[in-house]
Amino acid sequence: MAEPLRVLVTGAAGQIAYSLLYSVARGDVFGKDQPIILVLLDIAPMMEVLNGVVMELMDCSLPLLAQVIPSCDEKEAFKDVDVAMLVGAMPRREGMERKDLLAANVKIFKSQGQAIDKVAKKNIKVVVVGNPANTNAYICKKYAPSIPPQNFTALTRLDQNRAQAQVAARLGVPNSAVRNCVIWGNHSSTQYPDLTYAVVNIKGEEVKAREAIKDDNWVKNEFVKTVQQRGAAVIKARKLSSAMSAAKAIVDHVHDWWFGVPEGNMVSMAVPSDGSYGIEEGLIYSFPVRTKPDHTYEIIKDLPIDDFSREKMDITMKELVDEKNMAMAACQD
C-alpha cells in the first residue's frame, strides 16, 4: 500500500463535511489503493460534535482510513498536510449579503494561510469552499507566500455541475452525456455559466449543446439566472446552504485535480489568473482548465469569446476586484 496521504478538512463538524468525509475516506477522491489520514479541524465549541463524527468514521470500518485526528488548533491541524479542503466558514443565511460574510470570514483565511505557510507541506493542494470562496482563497494565498500560488484554488465545480444538470434536464439526456460547461469568474450571482464550448452526446453523436437546445434566449437568460441563483434557491427551500451537492463538487474538483481529465475535456476551477482573457493577474477567477495526472492544471487558452460573454466575464471580474480590495482592507484592521 502507498504511504498515507494527510488530508485536512476544516469546518469538519458542519453539514458539508458530514456529506464529504465518507467519500474521502472510502477512496472516491484519491483512489481505492490510497490510505488516508483525515485531520478534522473545527472551533473549540464544536469539539463534542466533532468527536461524534470521529466515532461514526471509526464505525464505518473503512479499509483506507489509517487515522482520524480531530483538532481545534490550526498549527496542529495544518502540520505536514498534503491536501486541504477549507470548508469551514460562517455560512451565508437567507437575506445575508456577501460583503457581510466577507468581513467575518476573511480573518479566518488569513490565519489559515499563515498556518499553511509555517507548517504544511510546501506542495500542499488547497481548495477553498467557505464563501466568499474566491476571495477567501486569494487571502489564503496572500498569507502563504512560501507555497506556489497555483496550489490555491476555489470551488466552482458545484456551479459547473449545476449547469451540466440544467442542460441534461432541458435535453432529456443523462448528466454524463453533457461535458465542457464552463463557469467564468466568481462563485456568486455574478458568475457566468457559458455553454459556448459545451457538447452533448445524443444517440451516440456529439453535438454542440447550443445547437441541440435550439433556444438562445433560454441559454442567455433563464439558464444563466438559474445557475447564478441556484445557491440562494436551495437556501430558500432548505433554510440551509447546499451540503450534499457541495460535497460532491469538492470530490469532483479534487479527484480531477489529482488524476487529470481525458483529452478534450475541460473543467471549471477558480485559480490564480495569469492574465489570460484580460483577467487581472493574481485574482482567483474561475476558468476552464485542463487537469493532468501529475496533480497540475493549466488554463485553457485562446477560446473564442463573443461580446455577450465578454460583458459577463468583465462584470464578475469587477466584483472580484472589489471583494479583493475590501478583504485586504479588512486584513489590516
N, C-alpha and C positions, 0 to 999 in steps of 0.2 A: 504494500500500500504506500501511497505518496505521503510525504510529511503533511501534517495537518495545516490547513490554512486558518489564519486567525481573522475572523470576520466580526466586526463590531456593528451592532445595531443600537442607535440611540432612540430615546422615547420607547424603550423596549417593553414598558408596561402598558403602552397605548394600544388603540384599536387597530391601526395599520400593522404594527409589529405583530400583533396576535394572529393576523392573517398571513404574515410574511415568514415568521420564524420556522414553521413546519416545512415550508417549501425549500428554504435554505438548508435546513438540517437533513432533509431527505435526499438531496442531490440534484434538485431541479435547476440550480444555478451553476454550480461548478462541476457537475458530472457525478456519475454513480460510483466512481472509484476515488473520490477526493474527500478524505476525512476533514472535518470542520471542528475548530474550537470557536464556540459562539461567546462573544463578550457582549453583555447586555447592560447598557447604561441608562439610568434614569435618575430623577431627582430624589433626594432623601425621603420625602413624604410618600413616595411611590414604592419604597423597597418591599413592603409587605406584599403588595400586589405582584411585584416582580418575582418575589420568591415563589408565589403560586404558579407563575409562568414557568419558572425553572422546574418546579415539581412536574408540571404537565409535560415539558420536554423530556424529562427523565422517564416519565411513564409511557412515552411513545416508544421507548426502547429502539431508537433509530441506530442502525449499524454504523453510519458515517459520523455520528455525533460523538467526538472524542471527549469533549469537556464543555461545560457551561459555566461562565463566570459572571455573576451579577455584580454590579458596582454602581455607586453614586459619586465616584471620584474620577474626574476626567483624566488626570495624569495616569492613573492606574489603568483605566479602560483603553486609552489610545496606545499603550505601550506595545510596540512591535506589531501593530495591526497591518494586515495585508490589504484588506478591503473594508471601507467604512460606508455604511448606509445611514446617512444622517436624517432620520425620520423625525426625531423629537423637536418640537417647536410648539409655541402657543397656537392652537388650531383656530382657523377662521370660523366664526359663528355667523349665523344669519344676520344680515344687516351690517356686518363689520367691514370697514374699508381696509384695503391692502396697506395703506400708509400707517394705520393703527397697528397692524401686525408687524410692519417693518420695524418700527421703533422698539417694540417688545422683543423681537427675535434677533435683531442684528448683533446685540451684545453676546448672545449665546454663541453665535457662529464666529465672532471674533475670538472668544475664549477657546472654542474648539479648534480653530485654526492655529492658535498659539500652541495648544497641546499637541496637535499633529506635527507641527514644526519641531517641537522638542523631543518627542518620544516615539512617534510612529515610524514605520519603515519608510525609507526615502522613495520607494517606488509604490507607495500606497495608492490605491484607486479609490476615489471618493465620489459618491453620488448623493446629492442633497435633495431631500424630498420636502422638508419643512418649509412652508411658504413665508414670504415670497422667495421661492426656491432659487431662481436665477441670481437674485441679488444676495441672498444668503451664501450661495456658492462663491460669488465674487468676493465677499468679505472673508470667507474662509480661506480662499486662495491668497488674498492680500496679506493675511496674517500668518501664512505658512510659506515664507519666501524660499526655504530650502527644498521644497517639493516642486517637481516640474508642474508648471501651470496647467498643462493639458491633462493632468491627472485629476483635476476638479471638474465635475460635471453636475448638471441639474436635470431633474426628471421631466421630460416632455413626452415620454413614451406613453403615458396614460392618455395624452391628447391624441397621439397617433393612433392608439388602439380605439379610441372613441371615433375618430374619423373613419377608420377602416370599417368599424361596425356599422356606421351610418350608411356607407356606400354598399356594404353587403346587404343590409336590410332593404335599401332602395331597389337593388337589382335582384333580390331574392336568391342570392348565392351564399355559400359558406364564407365565413370570415377568412378562411385560409385561401380563398380564391382572389383576394384583394392584396396588392402589395404596392409599396412606394408612395403611400400617402405621406405628405411632408408637413411638418409643423415648423414654421418660422417664428423666431422671436421669444417672447416671454410666456411663461406658464401663467397666463392671466387672461382676462377677457379681451385683451388686445392681440393675442396670438393670431397668427394667420395660418389656418389649415388649408393646404394647397393641393389640388388634385391634378395639376398640370402634368405631372410625371407618373401618376398612378395608373396601374394596369389591372385588368380583371380577367380571370380565366373563366370563359363562358363556353360550356360544352367542349372543353379541350382546346379552345382557341383563345390566345391572349389578345385583348383589345384595350385601347385606351379607355380609362374609366369615364372621362367626359363624353366620349363618343357613345359609350354604352348607355349612359344616363340620358343623353339627348335633351338636357334641360339646363342650359347655362344659368338661367335665373335661379333655379334651385341651388346650383353649385356655388354661386356668388352671394347668395343671400341666406336662405334657410339653413343650408348645410353649414356655412361658416358660423352663423349665430348659434346653432345647436351645439357645435363643438366648443365654441368660445364660452358658452354659458352652462355647459353640462355640469361642472362642479357646483355651481350655485343651485342648479335644479336638483341635484342629489341632496344638498344640504336642506333645501326647502322640503323635500319629501321625507328624508330620514331624520331631520333635525341634527344630523351629524355629517361630517365631511366623508368623502369617499374613502373606503378602507379596503374592501376586497379587491376592487379594481385597481387601486393604487398599489397594493401589494403585488398583484400580478404584473403590473407595469415595471415595478422595481426588479422583479425576477427577470423579465424580458430584457430590460436595459442592461443589467449586469451580465446576464448569460451571453448576450450578443457581443458585449464589450470583451468578454473573456474568450469566447470561441470564434468570433467573426461571423459574418453572414455570407451567404452564397454570392458569387459574382452576379452582378446585375441587380442586386437588392440594395436598397438604402433604408436606413433607419434614422429616426429623429432623436438627437441628443442635444441638450443645451451645453455648449462647450465654449472655451475662450475663443473669441473671434480673432482671426489672423488678418482681418481687413477684407476678407472675401465678401463680395456682393455689396461693397460700400458700407459694411457694418463696422462701427467704431471698434478699433483694436482693443482687445482685453475684456470687453463686455462678455458676460456669459449669455450667449444668444443661441437659440435652437436653430440648428442647421440640419440638412440631410447629410449624413455621414456614412462612410463605409468602414465597418469594423473588421479587424483582422485577427487571425488565430494567435498572434503574439501579444494580445491584450492591448493593442493600439487601435487608433481610428484616424481617419483623415476626412476633412470636409470635402464634399464632392463639389468640384469647381465647374464654372462655366455653363451652368444650366441656364436655359433661356428664361428671362424674366420680362413679363409684359407690364404695361403701365398699371393695370389693376393690382398686380402683385407688388410692384414697386411701392405703390402708395401704402399698401397694408404693411409691408416689411418696414417701411420708414416710421409708421405710426407706433409699432411695437418697439422699435429701437429707441424712439424718443422717450417712451415710458421707462425703458430700462436705464437710459442715461439719467433721467430724473430720479429714479429709485436709487441708483448708484450714488448720486450726489447727496441725497437725503441720508443714505446709510453711512456714508463717510462722515457726514456731519454728526450723526448720532454716535459714531465710534469715538469722536473727540470729546463728547460730553463727560 
